[in-house]
């Protein structure tokens, strides 16, 4: 995305004790009512959504609506068990 608003403040979604470049997702809230998302490994590739859709998504995550994505699936690597 070539025309990013000036002054975006990116917040990295990583554990507090995380070191290194990730890969992590970063999020920034624009003054234009858009939410900007990028991956640390490809910061030039930015996707956007509206604040309203972002809030609906985060409420869905908190409500467990996406828990089925954490179950074993043949197209992705299993989530490692915490130590």
N, C-alpha and C positions, 0 to 999 in steps of 0.2 A: 504494500500500500504506500504510494508515494506521497500522499498529502496528509500526513499526520498532523494534528494540531500541535502547536508549540506548547511546551511546558507540561507534557504528560509526565506523571510520576508513576513509574512502574513498581509494582509490589510483587515480589517473588513468592510463589506458593511452594515453600520448602520448609522442612522441619527447622526449628531454631538452631539446632546443632549441625546442620548440613554444611558440608564443605565442598568446594569445587564447583564446576560449571553446571552440574545437573545431569540430565536434562530436567528443567523445571518449566512450569507455566508461569507467565507473568501477566498481570492485569493492571490496567490503568483506566481511570474514569475521566472522560473528557467533559469539558464544560458544554459540549454540544449534545448532552444527554445520550451519548454513546459509551459503550464499554469496549475497550480494546484488549485483545488477547494475543499473546505471542509465546513462542517457545524459545528458551534461551539458546538452543542450538541453531535457530533460524530466525533471529530477531527482525529481519527485514520482511518476513511474512507475518502480516497482522490481519486478524479477523475481527469483525465488529459485531456487536449486537446492541439492542436497546437496553437501557436500564431496567425497563419493565420486564423484558424477557430474562435478563440476568437475575433479577429478583425472583421470578417464578422458578427458574432453574435451581437457584440456591435453596429455595424453600423445598423443592422436590428432593434435593439431595438430603437435606436435614430430615425429611419425612420418610426417607428410605425408598423412594420411588425408583432409584437406580441401583439398588442393591444387587439386582440380578446380574449386573455387569461385573460384579466381583466374584461371581461363581465361576467354576471351571468352564471354559469354553474352548472348543477345538481350534479356534483361530487365534488364540492369544496364549501367552505364557501364563502359567498359574501364578497367583500372588503368593510370594513366600510367606511362611508363617513367621510371626515375630519371635525373636529369641527368648 
